[in-house]
Amino acid sequence: MDASRAPHRRRALLLLCALWISGAGAVSPSNAKEDALWQQFAAKVTVVEQATDGVLGVAVVDLTTGRRWTLRGDERFPQASTIKIAVLAELLRQDQSGDGAHLMDRYVVNADDLVSGSDILLGLTPGVTTLTNRDLATCMVAVSDNSATNVLIDRVGMARVNALMDRLGLPQTRLKRKMLDLDAAKAGRENVSTPAEMASLLATLWRADGTVLDRETTARYFDLLATHKDSQIPSGLPADLKIANKPGALEGVRNDAGIVFLPRHPYVIVVMGTYLRREADGEEAIRRISRAAFDLFDRLDRASDLGRVISPSDGSVR
């Protein structure tokens, strides 16, 4: 070897080693591109938050990869009607196990059970109209009927709903009062959860691994939760897209939580808003964040790891 060239070769080898070592822990190109999409989503949420006169909490979970993003994910928020997600889960669990309420149990409308915010039950005939627990659950989800919800809370048991949350490791998700129990609310007994825990509840239910429900009962659960309703998460998204969600509204509070069933990348989205000066702004925030999440997951759903999209009608392949 030419002695004069040895130092150059050693320097070249050292440079190659340095490049190999520095690249060993680098994010792969496909992950780096996906990271960029998530960062863009986070930036959009920041813009929405800054435009909202209130406090927002957000949790988003890719059910395919398990990747998640949260804003104030561990902060407790009042749930309003979004807590009905947990009530429905315990109803279906009891129906499946046979150790409590059943979907086909009958209920005769009772005037003593009726409270405001009950668009269906207030229009039925007390002492005459007979419904099943499944009917009550549909009213609870579709029009957020408060009387139907209270009857189901009595039938499944408030303590058993909370016991299910404990078994799932969700200690911040609590059903503490019936709907429109203002005395309980004034006493501080508010139905609460966090964005992260509500997202975890929905993700656990979606897995259908028997932790809560078997596969058949899980399908029934999400079919009920997907009953058409006025809500923010589906607003502006494709009309034929299955979305199982439950909004909630109180003075100064707007929430929505659910699963968007994209074929390859179904995802959980939870948005909670409190201290809202204008509730309409909270609803708009949910719509904008939901659209931003859809834009992220729709691209992941339809694209290759390199970002190439081939639509069924795409004749422009080169």
C-alpha positions in Angstrom: 0.0 0.0 0.0 1.2 3.5 -0.8 2.0 5.0 2.6 1.0 8.4 1.4 -2.6 7.2 0.7 -3.1 5.3 4.0 -4.3 8.4 5.9 -6.8 9.2 3.2 -8.2 5.7 3.3 -8.4 5.7 7.1 -10.3 9.0 6.9 -12.7 7.6 4.3 -13.4 4.5 6.4 -14.0 6.7 9.5 -16.4 8.8 7.5 -18.3 5.8 6.3 -18.5 4.4 9.8 -19.8 7.7 11.1 -22.4 7.9 8.4 -23.6 4.3 9.2 -23.7 5.0 12.9 -25.6 8.3 12.5 -28.1 6.6 10.2 -28.7 3.5 12.5 -31.2 5.3 14.7 -32.8 7.5 12.0 -36.5 7.2 11.2 -37.1 5.2 8.1 -38.2 7.3 5.1 -41.8 6.0 5.2 -42.1 6.7 8.9 -40.6 10.1 8.4 -43.3 11.0 5.9 -46.0 9.6 8.1 -44.6 11.7 11.0 -44.9 14.8 8.8 -48.6 14.1 8.2 -49.2 13.7 12.0 -47.3 16.9 12.6 -49.5 18.7 10.0 -52.6 17.4 11.8 -51.2 18.6 15.2 -50.6 22.1 13.7 -54.2 22.2 12.4 -55.5 21.4 15.9 -53.3 24.2 17.3 -54.9 26.7 14.9 -58.4 25.5 15.9 -57.6 25.7 19.6 -56.2 29.2 19.3 -59.5 30.3 17.6 -61.7 28.8 20.3 -62.6 30.8 23.3 -62.6 27.8 25.7 -60.5 24.8 26.6 -60.2 21.8 24.3 -59.1 18.2 24.8 -58.4 15.8 21.9 -57.4 12.2 21.5 -56.9 10.4 18.2 -55.9 6.8 17.8 -55.0 4.8 14.6 -56.6 1.5 15.3 -54.4 -0.3 12.8 -51.0 0.8 14.2 -51.9 1.9 17.7 -50.3 5.3 17.1 -52.1 8.1 19.1 -52.0 11.8 19.6 -53.5 13.8 22.4 -54.1 17.3 23.6 -54.8 17.5 27.3 -55.4 13.8 27.1 -55.4 13.2 30.8 -57.5 16.2 31.8 -61.0 15.4 33.1 -63.9 17.0 31.2 -67.6 17.0 31.9 -69.1 14.4 29.6 -72.8 15.5 29.1 -74.3 12.8 26.9 -71.0 11.3 25.7 -71.0 9.2 28.9 -73.8 7.2 27.3 -71.0 5.4 25.4 -70.2 3.7 28.7 -73.8 3.0 29.6 -74.4 1.3 26.3 -71.2 -0.8 26.8 -72.4 -2.1 30.1 -75.9 -2.8 28.7 -74.5 -4.9 25.9 -72.1 -6.6 28.3 -74.9 -7.6 30.5 -77.0 -8.8 27.6 -74.1 -10.9 26.4 -73.3 -12.5 29.8 -76.9 -12.9 30.9 -76.1 -11.5 34.4 -78.4 -8.4 34.3 -80.4 -6.4 31.8 -81.2 -7.9 28.4 -81.9 -6.0 25.1 -85.3 -7.6 24.8 -86.5 -6.8 28.3 -89.7 -4.8 28.2 -90.5 -1.4 29.6 -93.9 0.3 29.8 -93.5 4.1 29.7 -93.9 5.5 33.2 -94.8 9.2 33.7 -92.6 9.3 36.8 -89.5 8.5 34.6 -90.0 11.4 32.2 -87.6 14.4 32.2 -86.9 17.1 29.7 -84.6 16.5 26.8 -86.6 13.4 25.8 -87.8 13.9 22.3 -89.2 10.4 21.9 -90.4 9.2 25.3 -92.2 12.5 26.1 -94.3 11.9 23.0 -95.3 8.4 24.0 -98.3 7.3 26.1 -97.5 6.5 29.7 -99.0 3.2 31.0 -99.6 2.0 27.4 -96.6 2.2 25.1 -94.2 -0.7 25.6 -90.6 -0.6 24.5 -87.6 -2.9 24.8 -84.2 -2.1 26.3 -82.9 -2.1 22.7 -85.5 0.5 21.8 -84.5 2.6 24.8 -80.8 2.3 23.7 -81.7 3.4 20.2 -83.5 6.5 21.6 -80.5 7.2 23.9 -78.1 7.2 21.0 -80.0 8.6 18.1 -81.7 11.6 19.8 -79.9 11.5 23.2 -83.3 10.9 24.9 -82.6 11.6 28.6 -85.6 9.6 30.0 -84.6 6.5 28.0 -81.1 6.9 29.4 -82.2 7.2 33.0 -84.3 4.1 32.7 -81.3 2.2 31.3 -79.1 3.5 34.1 -81.6 2.1 36.6 -81.7 -1.2 34.8 -78.0 -1.8 34.3 -76.9 0.0 37.6 -74.7 3.0 37.9 -72.2 1.1 40.1 -71.9 -1.6 37.5 -71.1 0.9 34.8 -68.3 2.3 37.0 -67.1 -1.2 37.9 -66.7 -1.9 34.2 -64.6 1.2 33.8 -62.4 0.1 36.8 -61.8 -3.3 35.2 -60.7 -1.6 32.0 -58.3 0.6 33.9 -60.3 3.8 33.3 -60.5 5.4 36.8 -61.3 8.9 35.5 -64.4 7.8 33.6 -67.3 8.0 36.0 -71.1 7.9 35.8 -72.1 9.9 38.9 -75.6 11.1 38.2 -78.6 10.6 35.9 -79.4 12.9 33.1 -80.6 16.4 34.1 -80.1 15.8 37.8 -79.3 19.4 38.5 -79.1 18.9 42.3 -76.4 16.2 41.8 -74.5 18.5 39.4 -74.7 21.4 41.9 -73.3 19.0 44.5 -70.3 18.3 42.3 -71.5 14.8 41.0 -70.7 15.3 37.4 -70.3 12.6 34.7 -66.6 12.8 33.7 -63.9 11.3 31.6 -60.7 12.3 29.8 -60.0 12.3 26.1 -57.4 9.5 26.5 -59.7 7.3 28.6 -62.7 7.7 26.3 -60.5 6.9 23.3 -59.1 3.8 25.2 -62.7 2.7 25.9 -63.7 2.9 22.3 -60.5 1.2 21.1 -60.9 -1.6 23.6 -64.5 -2.2 22.5 -63.4 -2.1 18.8 -60.8 -4.9 19.4 -63.7 -7.3 20.2 -61.2 -9.7 21.9 -63.6 -10.6 24.7 -62.2 -8.1 27.2 -65.7 -6.5 27.2 -67.7 -7.9 24.3 -67.4 -10.8 21.9 -67.2 -10.2 18.1 -70.9 -10.5 17.5 -71.9 -8.3 20.4 -69.3 -5.8 19.4 -70.8 -5.5 15.9 -74.2 -5.0 17.5 -72.8 -2.3 19.8 -71.3 -0.2 17.0 -74.4 -0.6 14.9 -76.3 0.9 17.7 -73.8 3.7 18.2 -73.8 4.4 14.4 -77.5 5.2 14.5 -77.9 8.4 12.5 -77.8 11.5 14.7 -77.1 15.2 14.5 -73.5 15.5 15.6 -70.2 17.2 14.6 -67.7 14.3 13.9 -69.6 13.2 10.7 -70.2 16.7 9.5 -68.4 17.3 6.2 -67.3 13.7 5.9 -68.5 11.3 3.1 -72.1 10.4 3.7 -71.5 6.7 3.1 -68.8 6.4 5.7 -69.8 4.4 8.8 -69.2 6.5 11.9 -70.2 5.3 15.4 -70.2 8.3 17.7 -72.0 10.0 20.6 -72.0 13.8 21.1 -72.7 15.6 24.3 -73.8 19.1 25.2 -74.2 21.2 28.3 -73.9 24.9 29.0 -70.3 25.8 28.2 -69.6 22.2 27.1 -69.5 20.4 23.7 -68.1 16.9 23.2 -68.1 14.2 20.5 -66.4 10.8 20.6 -66.5 7.9 18.2 -64.9 5.7 15.6 -64.6 6.4 11.9 -64.6 3.1 10.0 -62.1 3.6 7.2 -61.2 0.2 5.5 -57.5 0.1 6.3 -57.1 2.7 9.0 -60.2 3.0 11.2 -59.6 5.5 13.9 -60.9 6.9 17.2 -61.5 10.6 17.5 -62.5 12.3 20.8 -62.9 16.0 21.1 -64.0 17.6 24.3 -64.6 21.3 24.9 -65.4 23.1 28.2 -65.3 26.7 29.6 -66.8 27.6 26.1 -67.9 31.2 25.9 -70.0 30.3 22.8 -71.1 26.6 22.5 -71.4 27.1 18.7 -67.6 27.7 18.6 -67.1 24.4 20.4 -69.2 22.6 17.8 -67.2 24.3 15.0 -64.0 23.2 16.7 -65.1 19.6 16.7 -66.1 19.8 13.0 -62.7 21.3 12.0 -60.7 18.8 14.1 -62.7 15.9 12.8 -62.1 17.0 9.2 -58.4 17.4 9.9 -58.3 13.9 11.3 -60.1 12.5 8.3 -57.7 14.2 5.9 -54.8 12.5 7.8 -56.3 9.0 7.9 -57.9 9.1 4.5 -54.5 9.6 2.9 -53.0 6.8 5.1 -55.9 4.6 4.2 -55.7 5.0 0.4 -51.9 5.4 -0.1 -48.9 3.1 -0.1 -46.1 3.6 2.3 -44.6 5.9 -0.2 -47.7 8.0 -0.5 -48.8 6.8 -3.9 -52.6 6.6 -4.4 -54.2 4.4 -7.0 -57.9 4.9 -7.2 -60.0 2.2 -8.9 -60.8 4.5 -11.8 -57.2 5.8 -12.1 -56.1 5.2 -15.7 -53.1 7.5 -15.5 -50.5 4.9 -14.2 -47.2 5.4 -16.0 
